[in-house]
Every structure is written in structure tokens, then in C-alpha cells.
Amino acid sequence: MSELLQIKNAMKQHIKILIYFCATLLLFQTACEDDLQQECKTTTITNEAFEYISSSFSIEQATIWGDCLMLKISYSGGCEKHIFNAYSEGAVLESFPLGANLIVNHNNPEDPCDSIVREMLTFDLSNLQVANDSITIIHIANSDFVLNYVY
């Protein structure tokens, strides 16, 4: 009987540990989501047509988390600060659902280094939301990525 009681107490202890672990993970996930949303740069909506698309970097991965577009990019450099911005003409593509072209611009300084730099860029897509709709198809002009932005 005492063995059964010991097993029962051990199970209670394991359940408590599991509950604390799950609560801690939930807390960290919420904090990470808040940090991610705060770090997203605003996507500039412009009426200008873009003819120049920078090829001085590669988009290796693209995903959307909430209103935030996350791009894993790589480029050659490492000595100078490289600046990236995202531009769009807004949700103007005649499709269903509506689509938007997004162009990532790379302000490429005269960087003498040739290391391969990889970094994560984040852009806030909320300016691309369309009233009375809940999805916009994002076409990233510098890549083959097409993503569903659901809001």
C-alpha cells in the first residue's frame, strides 16, 4: 500500500512540474510575440512604380507571423551597416483575393568586406490590409515567394 502511495505522490509532483513548465512556455511565447510585433518596421505604401529591384541580396526564407513579415536574407558585406526597407503600391492587384507587390530595397553601402551575412528582417504588413476583406496575397518582387497575409 505504501508503494502505491509513493507512486501517487510522485505522479502529483510530476504533474505540478509539467503545469509550471507549460505556464512558463506560454509566458515566454507571449513575450516573444509582443517583442516581434514591436520590432517590425513599417512597410511604406507609395504610389510610385518601382522599376529597380536590388539583386545585391537573397531572400532565403519568408513567412508571416500575425501582421509581421519575416524575411531571412543573406548578402555580401560585414564591415558597413546595410539598410533594408519594404515598399508596396498597396493592395492593387486585380485578383481574388486581392494581392499586393512588395519590394525589399537594399541600401548597399560601399562595403569592402565579402563575408556572407545572414539576418532576419521584419516588416509590418498592416498597411496592406483591405477594408471588408481578410486576406491579401503578398508577392515579394525580389524572390519567388508568394504568401497569404490573413488578418
N, C-alpha and C positions, 0 to 999 in steps of 0.2 A: 504494500500500500504506500509506503514511504517513497518507493521508486516512482510510482505514478504521480505522486505529489511533486516530486522533484522535476519530472518531465513537464508537468503542467506549469510550474513556476518558471522553468527555462523557456517554455513557449511564450509565456506572458512577457518575459524580458525581451525576447527576440521581436515580438510584435511591437513593443514600445520603441525599440531601436529602429525598426522599419518605419514606423509612423514619424519619428523625428527625422529620419533620413529623407523621407518623401516631402515633409514640410520644408526642410532646408533646400531641397532641389527646386521646389515650387517658388520659394523666395528668391533664389538665385536666378531662375528663369525670368521672373517678373522684372527683376533689377536689370538683367541684360536687355530685355525688350525695351525698357524705358531708356537705357543708355543708347541703344541702337537708334531709336527714334530721335533722340536729341542730336546724334552725330550726323544725321542725313543732311546733306547740302541741298538747298532748294534748286529744283530744276527750273531754268529760266525759260519762260514761254515768250517767243518772239514771232513777229510777222515776217521777218527776213527769211528768204530762202537760203539754204546752205548748199553751196557747191563744193566747198573744200572739206574733205574728210581726211583727218590726220591718219596716217598709216605708221606713225612712229611708235606705236604701242599695239599690244594684242589683248583682246578680251578673251580670257581663258574660261571663265565661268560667269554665268549671270543667273540671278534668282531674285524673287520679290518676297519680302517679309513685311506684311502689313502694307504701309504706304511707302516703304523703303526699297529702292532698287539697289542690290548689292552686286558689284562687279569685281571679280578677281582679275587683275590686269598685270601685264609684265611689259617692261620697257628697258632699254639700254641706258645706263647712267650710273648714278650713285654719289656724285660729288655735288650736284646742284639740286635745288628744290624744283620739283616738277609740279605743275598745277593742272588739274583736270576740272572741267565744267561740263554740265549737260544742258543741251538746248533742245527745244522742240517748238514746232509751229502749233502745238496743241492737238487735240483730237480732231483731225480733219480728213482722215482717210475715209473715203466712201465705201464702207464695208459694214457688215453686221456680224458681230458687234463692231462699233467704231474702233478705229485704230489710230495710232499716233507714231510718227517717226521720231526717234530720239537720237541725237548726235552727241557723242562724247568728244570734247575738244581737249587736246593736249597742248599746253603751253610749254613747248620743248625748249629749254634754255641751251646755250652753248655748253653742254656738259661734256668735259673731256674724258670722263670715265666711261668704261664699257662693260661694267658689271650688269648682269641681268637682275633687275629689281622687280620684285613681286609685291603687290599691295592690294588691299581691299578698298574700293571706293564705294561710297553710299550716296544716293540721291533720293530726295523726297519727291514722290510722284503725285502728290495730292493735287497739284495744279493741273493735272491731266484728267481729273475726274469730270464726267459729263453729267449734267443735271438729268434726272429721270432715267438714269442708267446705272448699272452696277458693274460693268466690265469695260475695259479698254485694252485692246491688243497693242502691245508695245513692240515696235520694230526697231532694233538697235542698229543704226546705219553702219557702224564700224565693224559689224560682225554678222553672223548668220542667225543670231539669237532672236527669237520671237517669243514674247512672254505674255501671259494673261494677267492683267492687273485687275484684280477683283476687289471692290470696295463696297 
